[in-house]
Amino acid sequence: MRLDRYIAKSRIIDIKSKQLPDAFGELLDACPSVLPEKQSSAKLLKSLLEREKTMTTYLGNGVALPHVKLPMKRPYIFALGRCPEGLEYEGMVEYEEIRLIFLLLASDKEKSYLNVLASLARLFQDTAVISRLVETPDLKTFREESIQAFGGVATRSEPKNNKFNRLILKEAEKVAKGAECSSILIFGDAFAGGVELPHDFSQFKTILVTQSSTEVSQGEHAINDVITVRSFSNARLSQLRSAVLIGLTRGIIKYNEKICCVSGIAQSNQFDTLVVVDVEREFEAVFTKQRNMLPAGVKPEVLERILAIATELGLEGREGRPVGCLFVLGQAESLKPFTKPLVLNPFFGYKEEDRNILNPFMDETVKEFSSIDGAFIIRGDGVLEAAGSLIHAPDFHQEMPSGLGTRHAAAAAISMATDCIAITVSASSGQVTLFRRGQMLPLIEKSVERTF
């Protein structure tokens, strides 16, 4: 989704205030001509500050994302402010770290609200983007860089299209034709600053796999789809299984097709690997056909978000310590007979919007509760029903590979007992594994190198 359509240069400002409420007020003052008639700036400011007292909108990485829904005809209104010296608010230290404030006003009828929040959160995870915006020398450049960033276009360094890379891409086209592939996957993280494709693969769908959705080539016409998957090692094709899984659930990749993958060592600026993947053979143990891939009522973006959080926990643990956890995704009513609480449910009583896993402000909450024994129970629309739940599904006497214990056995059992997907993170190895109908699909292998 291109976000630049909702922001104008006049709503990108340098903030003069030192206090958070005053900074919010400056951003609202930049939007007078587009605010609904019945919504005064004072009323909106009050709503924003009430949310701030309930739950901080500081995302980390120096970015705050205040947001509110209100009756208006426009789907969204964006405003962006820069405060290089940080802000003050009720004596809390975290606000002193804020360098950018992104104000999001959304229509109360807009259904894609949480998806837009998630897209913005992914953008602001890219520290290179944040540094570029904060360090621009003047307001004019700040506005130009901001429009580029929210349009999915990032500033590029020197071209990476050397002779060998062009040769690899030409050979990839030949291999794809010979193997009767329908798509070519380009693993863009082989390049620092984003991959640039010299020409279109006109006979094939071209899919870019990357850690950051902002890393799209300048020749955007060459890319048909972008799949954002975090890399968990410097190895070639380390994102392959997760990328294909996301592509399958979104409908970008078909179950019965072959794909040609082009990759290289991360940040090497060099393609050096061609691999042809038969999707059906790769995933036949877990998925039997495309329409049975996701449980009934499960949105692809919810599975994608859970995979991202699980991958981060597998890589980083929590506060320097390894953690193991289990996510169960499916229809809440069908899961109830096979679960019971081990602790008081920390999500009970909160509004569904505030406990939806698509809400970027839930990331830290989920990671904090990952240390609780038991499983997260998540509805297909992303609402977190419970944490710390005991799985007591029937024992199907399924043999687990060596090194996998009760958490993985519970995941296999619940995925057999009901129409759901279970995802585990191993405390001992960081391995992330998906279970569907009792079958397992490792997404991060045991050899992963952790960052702690």
C-alpha positions as CSV (number, residue, x, y, z in Angstrom):
1,M,0.0,0.0,0.0
2,R,1.4,3.4,-1.0
3,L,1.1,5.7,2.0
4,D,2.2,8.9,0.3
5,R,-1.3,9.5,-1.1
6,Y,-2.4,10.5,2.4
7,I,0.3,13.0,3.3
8,A,1.0,16.4,1.8
9,K,4.3,18.4,2.1
10,S,2.4,21.1,4.1
11,R,1.7,18.5,6.8
12,I,5.4,17.7,7.2
13,I,6.9,20.1,9.7
14,D,9.7,20.8,12.1
15,I,8.2,20.9,15.6
16,K,9.2,23.8,17.8
17,S,7.6,22.7,21.1
18,K,9.4,20.7,23.8
19,Q,6.3,19.3,25.4
20,L,4.4,16.4,23.9
21,P,0.9,17.9,24.1
22,D,2.1,21.0,22.3
23,A,3.9,18.9,19.7
24,F,0.6,17.1,19.0
25,G,-1.1,20.5,18.8
26,E,1.4,21.7,16.1
27,L,0.7,18.6,14.0
28,L,-3.1,19.2,14.3
29,D,-2.6,22.8,13.4
30,A,-0.9,21.7,10.2
31,C,-4.1,19.9,9.2
32,P,-6.9,22.6,9.5
33,S,-8.2,22.4,5.9
34,V,-8.7,18.6,5.9
35,L,-10.1,18.1,9.4
36,P,-13.9,17.3,9.6
37,E,-16.0,20.4,10.3
38,K,-17.3,19.0,13.7
39,Q,-13.8,18.0,14.9
40,S,-11.9,20.8,16.5
41,S,-8.2,20.6,17.1
42,A,-8.8,20.9,20.9
43,K,-11.2,17.9,20.8
44,L,-8.8,15.8,18.8
45,L,-5.9,16.7,21.0
46,K,-7.9,15.6,24.1
47,S,-8.6,12.2,22.4
48,L,-4.9,11.8,21.5
49,L,-3.7,12.5,25.0
50,E,-6.3,10.2,26.6
51,R,-5.0,7.4,24.5
52,E,-1.4,8.3,25.4
53,K,-2.3,8.0,29.1
54,T,-3.8,4.6,28.5
55,M,-1.0,3.2,26.4
56,T,2.1,5.0,25.1
57,T,2.3,5.5,21.3
58,Y,6.1,5.4,21.4
59,L,7.2,2.7,19.0
60,G,10.9,2.7,19.7
61,N,13.7,3.7,17.3
62,G,12.9,7.4,18.1
63,V,9.4,7.3,16.6
64,A,6.0,8.0,18.2
65,L,2.8,7.1,16.3
66,P,-0.2,8.8,17.9
67,H,-3.5,7.7,16.3
68,V,-7.2,8.2,16.6
69,K,-10.4,7.2,14.7
70,L,-13.1,9.7,14.1
71,P,-16.1,10.3,11.8
72,M,-14.7,11.8,8.5
73,K,-15.1,11.3,4.8
74,R,-11.4,10.8,4.0
75,P,-10.0,7.4,4.9
76,Y,-6.8,8.8,6.4
77,I,-5.0,12.0,7.2
78,F,-1.3,11.9,8.0
79,A,1.1,14.5,9.4
80,L,4.7,14.1,10.3
81,G,6.8,16.2,12.7
82,R,10.5,16.2,13.5
83,C,11.9,17.0,17.0
84,P,15.6,16.4,17.0
85,E,16.0,17.2,20.7
86,G,13.2,14.9,21.9
87,L,10.2,15.8,24.0
88,E,9.0,15.9,27.6
89,Y,5.9,14.3,29.0
90,E,5.0,13.6,32.6
91,G,8.7,13.0,33.5
92,M,8.9,9.8,31.4
93,V,12.4,9.2,30.0
94,E,11.2,7.3,26.9
95,Y,9.7,10.5,25.4
96,E,13.1,12.2,25.5
97,E,14.2,9.7,22.8
98,I,11.5,10.7,20.3
99,R,12.8,12.3,17.1
100,L,9.8,11.8,14.8
101,I,6.1,12.0,15.5
102,F,3.8,10.5,12.9
103,L,0.1,11.5,13.4
104,L,-2.5,9.2,12.0
105,L,-6.1,10.2,11.8
106,A,-8.4,7.5,10.4
107,S,-12.1,7.3,9.5
108,D,-14.1,5.3,12.0
109,K,-15.5,3.3,9.0
110,E,-12.1,2.4,7.6
111,K,-11.5,-1.4,7.8
112,S,-7.8,-1.3,6.8
113,Y,-6.9,0.8,9.9
114,L,-4.8,-1.9,11.7
115,N,-3.1,-2.9,8.4
116,V,-2.0,0.7,7.9
117,L,-0.7,0.9,11.5
118,A,1.2,-2.3,10.9
119,S,2.6,-1.0,7.6
120,L,3.8,2.2,9.3
121,A,5.3,0.2,12.1
122,R,7.3,-1.9,9.6
123,L,8.5,1.2,7.9
124,F,9.7,2.7,11.2
125,Q,11.6,-0.4,12.1
126,D,14.1,0.5,9.4
127,T,16.7,2.6,11.3
128,A,18.2,3.8,8.0
129,V,15.0,5.4,7.0
130,I,14.6,7.1,10.4
131,S,18.2,8.4,10.3
132,R,17.8,9.8,6.8
133,L,14.7,11.7,7.9
134,V,16.1,13.0,11.2
135,E,19.4,14.1,9.7
136,T,18.2,16.0,6.6
137,P,19.7,19.5,6.7
138,D,16.5,21.5,6.1
139,L,12.7,21.4,6.0
140,K,12.6,21.2,2.2
141,T,14.8,18.1,2.1
142,F,13.0,16.6,5.0
143,R,9.7,16.9,3.1
144,E,11.1,15.4,0.0
145,E,12.7,12.4,1.8
146,S,9.5,11.8,3.7
147,I,7.3,11.6,0.6
148,Q,9.8,9.2,-1.0
149,A,9.9,7.0,2.1
150,F,6.1,6.7,2.4
151,G,5.9,6.1,-1.3
152,G,8.1,3.0,-0.9
153,V,11.0,4.6,-2.7
154,A,14.3,4.9,-0.8
155,T,17.4,6.8,-1.8
156,R,19.9,4.6,-3.5
157,S,23.6,4.4,-3.5
158,E,25.7,3.6,-6.6
159,P,24.2,1.0,-9.0
160,K,24.8,-2.7,-8.3
161,N,24.2,-3.9,-11.9
162,N,27.7,-5.2,-12.5
163,K,28.5,-7.6,-15.3
164,F,28.2,-10.8,-13.2
165,N,24.9,-9.8,-11.7
166,R,23.4,-9.1,-15.2
167,L,24.7,-12.5,-16.3
168,I,23.0,-14.3,-13.3
169,L,19.7,-12.6,-14.0
170,K,19.9,-13.6,-17.7
171,E,20.7,-17.2,-16.8
172,A,17.8,-17.1,-14.2
173,E,15.4,-16.3,-17.1
174,K,16.8,-19.2,-19.1
175,V,16.5,-21.6,-16.2
176,A,13.0,-20.4,-15.4
177,K,11.9,-21.1,-19.0
178,G,13.6,-24.5,-19.0
179,A,12.1,-25.6,-15.7
180,E,8.7,-24.2,-16.7
181,C,8.6,-21.8,-13.7
182,S,5.9,-19.2,-13.5
183,S,7.6,-16.8,-11.1
184,I,11.1,-15.5,-10.2
185,L,11.9,-14.7,-6.6
186,I,14.6,-12.1,-6.1
187,F,16.1,-12.0,-2.6
188,G,16.9,-8.3,-2.3
189,D,18.8,-8.4,1.0
190,A,21.8,-9.6,-1.0
191,F,22.2,-5.9,-1.7
192,A,22.9,-3.1,0.7
193,G,20.4,-0.3,0.1
194,G,18.1,-2.3,-2.2
195,V,18.4,-4.3,-5.4
196,E,18.0,-2.7,-8.8
197,L,16.8,-4.9,-11.7
198,P,18.3,-4.0,-15.1
199,H,15.2,-5.3,-17.0
200,D,11.8,-6.8,-16.7
201,F,11.3,-10.6,-16.7
202,S,8.4,-10.1,-19.1
203,Q,7.3,-13.7,-19.2
204,F,7.4,-14.2,-15.4
205,K,5.8,-12.7,-12.3
206,T,8.7,-11.1,-10.4
207,I,8.6,-11.1,-6.6
208,L,11.0,-9.3,-4.4
209,V,11.7,-10.9,-1.0
210,T,13.2,-8.4,1.5
211,Q,13.5,-7.5,5.1
212,S,12.1,-4.0,4.5
213,S,9.3,-3.0,2.2
214,T,11.0,0.3,1.6
215,E,13.8,-1.4,-0.2
216,V,12.1,-1.5,-3.6
217,S,14.2,-1.0,-6.7
218,Q,14.2,2.3,-8.6
219,G,12.9,0.4,-11.6
220,E,9.7,-0.4,-9.7
221,H,8.0,-1.5,-12.9
222,A,10.2,-4.6,-12.7
223,I,8.6,-5.8,-9.5
224,N,5.1,-7.3,-9.4
225,D,4.9,-8.1,-5.7
226,V,6.9,-7.6,-2.5
227,I,7.1,-10.1,0.4
228,T,8.6,-8.7,3.6
229,V,10.3,-11.5,5.6
230,R,13.0,-10.9,8.2
231,S,16.3,-12.6,7.5
232,F,17.6,-14.8,10.4
233,S,21.1,-15.4,9.1
234,N,23.6,-14.4,6.5
235,A,23.0,-17.6,4.6
236,R,21.7,-17.7,1.1
237,L,17.9,-18.3,0.8
238,S,17.4,-18.1,4.6
239,Q,14.0,-16.4,4.0
240,L,12.9,-19.0,1.4
241,R,10.4,-21.1,3.3
242,S,8.8,-18.2,5.1
243,A,8.6,-16.2,1.9
244,V,6.9,-19.0,0.0
245,L,4.5,-19.6,2.8
246,I,3.4,-16.0,2.9
247,G,3.2,-15.9,-0.8
248,L,1.0,-19.0,-0.8
249,T,-1.4,-17.6,1.9
250,R,-1.7,-14.2,0.1
251,G,-2.3,-15.9,-3.3
252,I,0.9,-14.4,-4.8
253,I,2.3,-17.9,-5.3
254,K,0.2,-20.9,-6.4
255,Y,0.5,-24.4,-4.8
256,N,1.1,-26.2,-8.2
257,E,3.7,-23.9,-9.6
258,K,7.5,-23.8,-9.7
259,I,9.5,-20.8,-8.9
260,C,13.1,-19.8,-9.7
261,C,14.9,-18.1,-6.8
262,V,17.9,-15.7,-7.3
263,S,19.9,-14.9,-4.2
264,G,23.4,-14.2,-2.7
265,I,25.1,-13.7,0.6
266,A,23.3,-10.9,2.6
267,Q,24.8,-7.4,1.9
268,S,27.4,-8.8,-0.5
269,N,26.0,-6.8,-3.5
270,Q,26.4,-10.0,-5.5
271,F,24.0,-12.6,-6.8
272,D,25.6,-16.1,-6.8
273,T,22.8,-18.7,-6.4
274,L,20.0,-20.0,-8.6
275,V,17.5,-22.5,-7.1
276,V,14.3,-23.9,-8.6
277,V,11.6,-24.8,-6.0
278,D,8.7,-27.1,-6.7
279,V,6.1,-25.6,-4.3
280,E,3.9,-28.7,-4.1
281,R,6.8,-31.0,-3.3
282,E,8.3,-28.6,-0.8
283,F,5.0,-28.1,1.2
284,E,3.1,-31.3,0.5
285,A,3.6,-32.7,4.1
286,V,1.8,-29.6,5.5
287,F,-0.6,-28.4,2.9
288,T,-2.5,-30.6,0.5
289,K,-4.0,-27.9,-1.7
290,Q,-4.3,-24.1,-1.9
291,R,-7.8,-23.7,-0.5
292,N,-7.0,-25.7,2.7
293,M,-3.9,-23.7,3.5
294,L,-5.4,-21.5,6.1
295,P,-8.0,-22.4,8.7
296,A,-11.5,-21.1,8.1
297,G,-11.7,-17.4,8.9
298,V,-8.0,-16.8,9.3
299,K,-6.6,-13.7,7.5
300,P,-3.2,-14.1,5.8
301,E,-1.9,-10.9,7.3
302,V,-2.5,-12.3,10.8
303,L,-0.4,-15.4,10.1
304,E,2.2,-13.1,8.6
305,R,2.3,-11.0,11.8
306,I,2.6,-14.0,14.1
307,L,5.5,-15.4,12.0
308,A,7.3,-12.1,12.3
309,I,6.9,-11.9,16.1
310,A,7.9,-15.6,16.5
311,T,11.0,-15.0,14.3
312,E,12.0,-12.0,16.4
313,L,11.6,-14.1,19.6
314,G,13.6,-17.0,18.1
315,L,16.4,-14.6,17.1
316,E,16.6,-12.2,20.0
317,G,14.8,-13.9,22.9
318,R,13.5,-11.5,25.5
319,E,15.8,-9.0,27.3
320,G,18.8,-11.1,26.4
321,R,17.3,-14.4,27.5
322,P,16.0,-17.2,25.2
323,V,12.3,-17.8,25.4
324,G,10.0,-20.6,24.2
325,C,6.4,-20.0,23.3
326,L,3.4,-21.3,21.4
327,F,0.9,-19.4,19.2
328,V,-2.4,-21.1,18.2
329,L,-4.4,-19.4,15.4
330,G,-7.9,-20.4,14.5
331,Q,-11.6,-20.0,15.5
332,A,-11.9,-19.3,19.2
333,E,-15.0,-21.4,19.7
334,S,-13.5,-24.5,18.2
335,L,-10.3,-24.1,20.3
336,K,-12.1,-23.6,23.6
337,P,-12.7,-27.4,24.4
338,F,-9.0,-28.0,24.1
339,T,-7.6,-25.1,26.2
340,K,-7.9,-23.9,29.8
341,P,-6.1,-21.1,31.6
342,L,-3.0,-21.6,33.6
343,V,-3.0,-17.9,34.8
344,L,-5.4,-15.0,34.8
345,N,-5.9,-13.9,31.2
346,P,-3.9,-10.7,30.7
347,F,-6.0,-9.7,27.7
348,F,-9.4,-10.0,29.4
349,G,-11.5,-6.8,29.4
350,Y,-9.6,-4.9,26.7
351,K,-11.2,-3.6,23.5
352,E,-10.7,-5.9,20.5
353,E,-8.8,-3.2,18.6
354,D,-6.3,-2.7,21.5
355,R,-5.6,-6.5,21.7
356,N,-5.3,-7.2,18.0
357,I,-2.0,-8.6,17.0
358,L,-2.0,-6.5,13.9
359,N,-1.8,-3.4,16.1
360,P,1.9,-2.6,16.2
361,F,1.7,-1.5,19.8
362,M,0.9,-5.1,20.8
363,D,4.4,-6.4,19.7
364,E,6.1,-5.6,23.0
365,T,3.1,-6.8,25.0
366,V,3.1,-10.2,23.3
367,K,6.9,-10.5,23.7
368,E,6.6,-9.6,27.4
369,F,3.9,-12.3,27.9
370,S,5.9,-14.8,25.9
371,S,7.7,-15.8,29.1
372,I,4.4,-17.1,30.7
373,D,3.9,-20.8,30.5
374,G,1.2,-21.8,28.1
375,A,0.0,-20.8,24.7
376,F,-1.3,-17.6,23.0
377,I,-4.8,-18.2,21.6
378,I,-5.5,-15.9,18.6
379,R,-8.6,-15.5,16.5
380,G,-8.5,-15.5,12.7
381,D,-9.0,-11.7,12.6
382,G,-6.0,-11.2,14.9
383,V,-7.7,-10.6,18.2
384,L,-5.7,-12.1,21.1
385,E,-8.2,-14.1,23.2
386,A,-5.8,-15.4,25.9
387,A,-2.2,-16.0,27.0
388,G,-0.9,-18.6,29.4
389,S,-3.4,-21.3,28.1
390,L,-2.8,-25.0,28.7
391,I,-3.4,-27.2,25.6
392,H,-5.1,-30.5,26.5
393,A,-5.9,-31.9,23.1
394,P,-6.0,-35.6,22.6
395,D,-2.7,-37.4,22.4
396,F,-2.2,-38.6,18.8
397,H,1.0,-40.5,19.7
398,Q,3.0,-38.6,17.1
399,E,6.7,-39.0,17.3
400,M,8.6,-35.8,17.5
401,P,12.2,-35.4,16.1
402,S,14.9,-35.4,18.7
403,G,15.2,-32.2,20.7
404,L,11.5,-31.3,20.4
405,G,9.5,-31.6,23.6
406,T,6.0,-31.0,25.1
407,R,5.4,-27.6,23.5
408,H,5.9,-29.1,20.1
409,A,3.8,-32.1,21.0
410,A,1.0,-29.8,22.2
411,A,1.2,-27.8,18.9
412,A,1.0,-31.0,16.8
413,A,-1.9,-32.3,18.9
414,I,-4.0,-29.1,18.8
415,S,-3.4,-28.8,15.0
416,M,-4.8,-32.3,14.6
417,A,-7.8,-31.9,17.0
418,T,-9.1,-28.7,15.3
419,D,-8.8,-26.6,12.2
420,C,-5.9,-24.3,13.3
421,I,-2.3,-23.4,12.8
422,A,0.2,-23.7,15.7
423,I,3.6,-22.0,15.7
424,T,6.3,-22.8,18.2
425,V,9.5,-21.0,19.2
426,S,12.0,-23.4,20.9
427,A,13.7,-22.0,24.0
428,S,16.8,-24.2,23.5
429,S,17.5,-23.4,19.9
430,G,15.4,-20.6,18.7
431,Q,13.9,-22.8,16.0
432,V,10.5,-21.6,14.7
433,T,8.2,-24.4,13.5
434,L,4.7,-24.3,12.0
435,F,2.2,-27.2,12.6
436,R,-0.8,-27.9,10.4
437,R,-2.9,-31.0,10.7
438,G,-0.2,-32.6,12.8
439,Q,2.6,-32.0,10.3
440,M,5.5,-29.8,11.0
441,L,7.3,-27.2,8.8
442,P,10.5,-25.8,10.2
443,L,10.9,-22.1,9.3
444,I,14.1,-21.3,11.2
445,E,16.5,-24.2,11.4
446,K,18.4,-25.1,14.6
447,S,21.7,-23.8,13.3
448,V,20.4,-20.2,13.6
449,E,22.9,-17.9,15.4
450,R,21.2,-15.9,18.1
451,T,22.0,-12.3,18.8
452,F,22.3,-12.8,22.6
